[in-house]
Amino acid sequence: MFLFQIRFCAINSAGASEWSPTKEITTMAAPPAAVTQLQMRLATANALSLIWQRPISNGENITHYNVDTGNAVIPTSGPEARYTLEGLRPDTAYTVRVQAVNSIGPGQFCPGSRFHTRPLPPAPPKCECVNANYNSLKVKWGDGLKHASGELCHYTLEMENSRNQ
């Protein structure tokens, strides 16, 4: 709810009148305005992390948001203007809409935005020991060529000796 104070005066070619007494008018609260600037912060193979601009609340605090994936409408746990969709399919496009909710009710959904999850990483390459001596190992594995997604593959190598070190 908003409280406004208003007053009037009349103006013509002769000048301006005195001001009227001040009148107080209270407007009723309304559902929030539509969310704007829906963006993806981070994408993994199974999740999309989203952020958006907090809309005008129209007289009541925003309590939460509803995130629509086309398959389900998911309420967020609070008024933070961010949410991470989890349990998604890899390398898949999702159209997402968000609406703000206050104690009066839900606002309008923002226009749908299309976001893509990332593809799964490739299977680990075959590792082969080329040479071994008392203080070194020479191993080789995949060629580091680009994955089907066009990204260069990077590898992490772990090793452990017979003493579990």
Stockholm file with secondary structure:
# STOCKHOLM 1.0

chainA/1-165         MFLFQIRFCAINSAGASEWSPTKEITTMAAPPAAVTQLQMRLATANALSLIWQRPISNGENITHYNVDTGNAVIPTSGPEARYTLEGLRPDTAYTVRVQAVNSIGPGQFCPGSRFHTRPLPPAPPKCECVNANYNSLKVKWGDGLKHASGELCHYTLEMENSRNQ
#=GR chainA/1-165 SS CEEEEECCCCEETTEECCCCCCEEEEECCCCCCCCEEEEEEEECSSEEEEEEECCCCTTSCEEEEEEECSSCEEECSSSCSEEEEESCCTTCEEEEEEEEEETTEECCCCCCEEEECCCCCCCCCCCEEEEEETTEEEEECCCCCBCTTSCBCCCCCCCCCTTCC
#=GC SS_cons         CEEEEECCCCEETTEECCCCCCEEEEECCCCCCCCEEEEEEEECSSEEEEEEECCCCTTSCEEEEEEECSSCEEECSSSCSEEEEESCCTTCEEEEEEEEEETTEECCCCCCEEEECCCCCCCCCCCEEEEEETTEEEEECCCCCBCTTSCBCCCCCCCCCTTCC
//
